[in-house]
């Protein structure tokens, strides 16, 4: 199980490792965590970052530092996924015309308006 989780974490990390040097920008960590099915809020992401040693090159996280922390998060099932009914309810709120889809324009409008 641990090897499977480590493989999954490594693959997710590598998607964001644009230079293929086993490092990612610290600002990508929240996206990586969420791509693994965990949905922490920003404060919780910052708590995780406090556990992950950030490399001397200010602002970069190395896979070797990220892997053990994220593996433990997944093993502990620390951040539960958002239930489907909650996601569906949010989608329905955005689907004002009740047509079963959201246009790009409507999505942009909803995401940029206050």
Residue, then its C-alpha position, 0 to 999 in steps of 0.5 A: x500500500x505504501x509503495x502504491x501511494x508513493x508512486x501516486x504521489x511521485x507521479x502527481x509531483x512530476x506533472x508539476x516538475x517542469x524542469x525534471x529536476x525533482x523540484x517544484x515551485x512551493x506555490x504548486x504544492x496546493x495544486x499537487x495535494x488537490x490533484x491527489x484527491x485531498x482538499x485542504x484549505x489554504x491554512x492547512x496547505x501552509x501547515x503542511x508546508x511547515x512540515x516540508x523542508x523547503x530547499x535552499x533555493x528559496x521557494x522550491x520543494x524537493x520530492x524527497x521532502x514532499x514524499x514522506x509528508x504527503x504519503x502520511x497524509x494519504x495513509x491517514x486519510x487526513x483530508x477527505x474528498x468533497x462529497x459528490x452531493x456537495x459538488x453537484x449542488x455547487x454545479x447546479x447553483x452555477x447552472x442557472x439555465x438548468x441545461x446540465x452544463x456551464x459555458x466557459x463565459x458563465x464560469x469566467x463570470x462566476x469566478x471573477x465577479x464578487 
